Amino acid sequence: MTRLRLAVLVLVLAGCTEKTVKPTVPTMVRVQVPQYVPLPDALTRPCPAVRAKGRTVEAVVSAYNTNVSTQTECDKRMARIRALQPGAEQP
C-alpha cells in the first residue's frame, strides 16, 4: 500500500514543473451571418381566387377574367418580395 502511495506521489510531483507550457489560443474567425428581413404583411397576404357562381359560360368567363387581374397583382407582390433579398435577380 505504501508503494502505491509512493508511486502516486512521484507521479504527481513529476507533473509539477517550473516552466509551464501555455496553450496556443486559436485565432478568431469572423463568419458573416445572413440577416433576415421581416416581410410586410401587405406583401404576404394570400392571393384570393374568384370561383364561378354558376355553371354558365358567362359565369366561368367572368370568374376567369377576375382571376387574371388577381393573378397579375399577386405576381407583382411576389416580385417585390423577391426584390427584398440581397443580390436578387429580376426575371
CNS distance restraints for C-alpha pairs under 8 A (distance, minus, plus):
assign (resid   1 and name CA) (resid   5 and name CA) 6.40 0.50 0.50
assign (resid   2 and name CA) (resid   6 and name CA) 5.96 0.50 0.50
assign (resid   3 and name CA) (resid   7 and name CA) 6.03 0.50 0.50
assign (resid   4 and name CA) (resid   8 and name CA) 6.20 0.50 0.50
assign (resid   5 and name CA) (resid   9 and name CA) 6.06 0.50 0.50
assign (resid   6 and name CA) (resid  10 and name CA) 6.11 0.50 0.50
assign (resid   7 and name CA) (resid  11 and name CA) 6.22 0.50 0.50
assign (resid   8 and name CA) (resid  12 and name CA) 6.14 0.50 0.50
assign (resid   9 and name CA) (resid  13 and name CA) 6.09 0.50 0.50
assign (resid  10 and name CA) (resid  14 and name CA) 5.95 0.50 0.50
assign (resid  11 and name CA) (resid  15 and name CA) 6.42 0.50 0.50
assign (resid  12 and name CA) (resid  16 and name CA) 6.93 0.50 0.50
assign (resid  37 and name CA) (resid  84 and name CA) 7.74 0.50 0.50
assign (resid  39 and name CA) (resid  43 and name CA) 7.01 0.50 0.50
assign (resid  39 and name CA) (resid  44 and name CA) 7.26 0.50 0.50
assign (resid  39 and name CA) (resid  81 and name CA) 7.61 0.50 0.50
assign (resid  40 and name CA) (resid  44 and name CA) 6.86 0.50 0.50
assign (resid  41 and name CA) (resid  45 and name CA) 6.25 0.50 0.50
assign (resid  43 and name CA) (resid  77 and name CA) 5.64 0.50 0.50
assign (resid  43 and name CA) (resid  78 and name CA) 7.28 0.50 0.50
assign (resid  43 and name CA) (resid  80 and name CA) 7.63 0.50 0.50
assign (resid  43 and name CA) (resid  81 and name CA) 6.76 0.50 0.50
assign (resid  44 and name CA) (resid  77 and name CA) 7.88 0.50 0.50
assign (resid  47 and name CA) (resid  70 and name CA) 7.05 0.50 0.50
assign (resid  47 and name CA) (resid  71 and name CA) 7.34 0.50 0.50
assign (resid  47 and name CA) (resid  74 and name CA) 5.95 0.50 0.50
assign (resid  48 and name CA) (resid  70 and name CA) 7.24 0.50 0.50
assign (resid  49 and name CA) (resid  67 and name CA) 6.05 0.50 0.50
assign (resid  49 and name CA) (resid  70 and name CA) 7.34 0.50 0.50
assign (resid  50 and name CA) (resid  63 and name CA) 5.68 0.50 0.50
assign (resid  50 and name CA) (resid  64 and name CA) 7.77 0.50 0.50
assign (resid  50 and name CA) (resid  66 and name CA) 6.72 0.50 0.50
assign (resid  50 and name CA) (resid  67 and name CA) 6.02 0.50 0.50
assign (resid  51 and name CA) (resid  63 and name CA) 5.90 0.50 0.50
assign (resid  52 and name CA) (resid  59 and name CA) 5.45 0.50 0.50
assign (resid  52 and name CA) (resid  60 and name CA) 5.14 0.50 0.50
assign (resid  52 and name CA) (resid  62 and name CA) 7.54 0.50 0.50
assign (resid  52 and name CA) (resid  63 and name CA) 5.24 0.50 0.50
assign (resid  53 and name CA) (resid  59 and name CA) 6.30 0.50 0.50
assign (resid  53 and name CA) (resid  60 and name CA) 7.87 0.50 0.50
assign (resid  54 and name CA) (resid  59 and name CA) 5.79 0.50 0.50
assign (resid  54 and name CA) (resid  60 and name CA) 7.39 0.50 0.50
assign (resid  55 and name CA) (resid  59 and name CA) 6.69 0.50 0.50
assign (resid  55 and name CA) (resid  60 and name CA) 6.88 0.50 0.50
assign (resid  56 and name CA) (resid  60 and name CA) 6.41 0.50 0.50
assign (resid  57 and name CA) (resid  61 and name CA) 6.09 0.50 0.50
assign (resid  58 and name CA) (resid  62 and name CA) 6.05 0.50 0.50
assign (resid  59 and name CA) (resid  63 and name CA) 6.16 0.50 0.50
assign (resid  60 and name CA) (resid  64 and name CA) 6.12 0.50 0.50
assign (resid  61 and name CA) (resid  65 and name CA) 6.13 0.50 0.50
assign (resid  62 and name CA) (resid  66 and name CA) 6.25 0.50 0.50
assign (resid  63 and name CA) (resid  67 and name CA) 6.14 0.50 0.50
assign (resid  64 and name CA) (resid  68 and name CA) 6.30 0.50 0.50
assign (resid  65 and name CA) (resid  69 and name CA) 6.95 0.50 0.50
assign (resid  66 and name CA) (resid  70 and name CA) 6.46 0.50 0.50
assign (resid  67 and name CA) (resid  71 and name CA) 5.89 0.50 0.50
assign (resid  68 and name CA) (resid  72 and name CA) 6.19 0.50 0.50
assign (resid  69 and name CA) (resid  73 and name CA) 6.24 0.50 0.50
assign (resid  70 and name CA) (resid  74 and name CA) 6.12 0.50 0.50
assign (resid  71 and name CA) (resid  75 and name CA) 6.07 0.50 0.50
assign (resid  72 and name CA) (resid  76 and name CA) 6.36 0.50 0.50
assign (resid  73 and name CA) (resid  77 and name CA) 6.42 0.50 0.50
assign (resid  74 and name CA) (resid  78 and name CA) 6.25 0.50 0.50
assign (resid  75 and name CA) (resid  79 and name CA) 6.18 0.50 0.50
assign (resid  76 and name CA) (resid  80 and name CA) 6.35 0.50 0.50
assign (resid  77 and name CA) (resid  81 and name CA) 6.33 0.50 0.50
assign (resid  78 and name CA) (resid  82 and name CA) 6.25 0.50 0.50
assign (resid  79 and name CA) (resid  83 and name CA) 6.16 0.50 0.50
assign (resid  79 and name CA) (resid  90 and name CA) 7.86 0.50 0.50
assign (resid  80 and name CA) (resid  84 and name CA) 6.59 0.50 0.50
assign (resid  81 and name CA) (resid  85 and name CA) 7.42 0.50 0.50
assign (resid  82 and name CA) (resid  88 and name CA) 6.45 0.50 0.50
assign (resid  83 and name CA) (resid  88 and name CA) 5.77 0.50 0.50
assign (resid  83 and name CA) (resid  89 and name CA) 7.68 0.50 0.50
assign (resid  83 and name CA) (resid  90 and name CA) 7.41 0.50 0.50
assign (resid  84 and name CA) (resid  88 and name CA) 7.55 0.50 0.50
